[in-house]
Amino acid sequence: MDKLLLIPGPSPVVPRILDALARPTVSHVGAETAADLSLALENLKKIVFCAAGEPFIVAGAGTLSMEIALLNLVSREERVLVLSQGYFGDRMGQICESFGVPFDILRSPWGSVVPPEDLARAVRTGSYALVAATHVDTSTGASAPVKDYAEILKGTGLLYVVDGVCATGGIEERMDDWGIDVVLTAAQKCFGAPPGLAIDVFSERAMAKRRSLPAVPAYYADVLRWLPIMKEPTKYFSTPGVNEMRAFAEATRIMIEEGMEARFARHALAARAVRAGLEGLGFTSFTRRECLAETLSVVRYPEGIEDKAFRAGYAENGVVVAGGLGETAGRVFRMGHMGNLTGAQILFALEAMERTLAALGRAVEKGSSLRAAELVLRP
Ligand SMILES: Cc1ncc(COP(=O)(O)O)c(C=O)c1O
């Protein structure tokens, strides 16, 4: 039996997208691939509400999209401020370190976010050229106030980069209105596409900054090498993931058909339904209530439930969730609810959860979590 993949990315890929992936591989510089890339780029700008600016989609993954954002926007003489609420915020710091880019890191406790006041205070030092924030850190399930950060940065001249790997397409990110310079993301989470792509959308200001740098410590990750291909995808720089690109184009078509407002609302509803169900089973959230992300839940194990046994049993019952990362390993499980997930899949997951807990000897009132979730899904 195929298992329902509810790890926090990759998310389940619907047949329409899988069909696009499975069609024969064609020339990477042919008309078909060019049309796929052009459509994906055009839709991507709609998804992050960026009218001007330049979108880039290249073979890779979210970590490459982080490198692309960083390497194209600062020189080694400039300083970066990283706002980190967990594992992936820290990763941005590691990338700075790897490339010798000076940086400071403002960390929140796991499960919470960096308060906007802390950013405001740091900005007043005048030390920075760029601020990088993680929208949703997949290790903690906390969603940062990226719009509030943007307000603070308005008029300061600092570039503002948002890691949307676990948010873009599922939670609002309005580049133009809010003043975000780069949204970096990947295909495998809220887009509901298979993994394999690094995605960055650069504002006009970000492009101007790249053009002002005489050189950057990157070759494949240099956006100026990719720009001619994004403008005219029959040109060659490096072979794109032809099938992934086609699948991604289809994923964005589904998103535009659904409508972004409807998609954000559906993610919010899914999050509430999952949480109602889990609370009904006695689980509590690791993430602070005021920071809960709509795209995943990070859930504490109650006393007596062992991580490996629980996840193995849950998988046997048809659902795969992820364990904790870093300091939360063994203490929590992480459940994604993003992309093209349906209400029926959420109910299936809760029913399987009830069976898993019962098999582990917990007293579970059959159907209680489903009833709680259904009240949210179909009030
Ligand atoms: C917020 C965030 N940023 C960056 C990454 C890195 O993405 P990838 O694993 O595709 O390299 C992830 C991966 O889960 C993520 O959740």
The ligand as a Gaussian input file, in Angstrom:
#p B3LYP/6-31G(d) Opt

LIG

0 1
 C       12.855000      26.420000       6.040000
 C       13.779000      25.570000       5.244000
 N       14.811000      26.141000       4.635000
 C       15.677000      25.431000       3.910000
 C       15.524000      24.076000       3.756000
 C       16.511000      23.308000       2.932000
 O       15.868000      22.789000       1.811000
 P       16.414000      21.490000       1.043000
 O       16.283000      20.337000       1.976000
 O       15.491000      21.391000      -0.130000
 O       17.822000      21.761000       0.662000
 C       14.462000      23.432000       4.362000
 C       14.270000      21.987000       4.230000
 O       13.397000      21.393000       4.808000
 C       13.565000      24.205000       5.115000
 O       12.526000      23.639000       5.708000

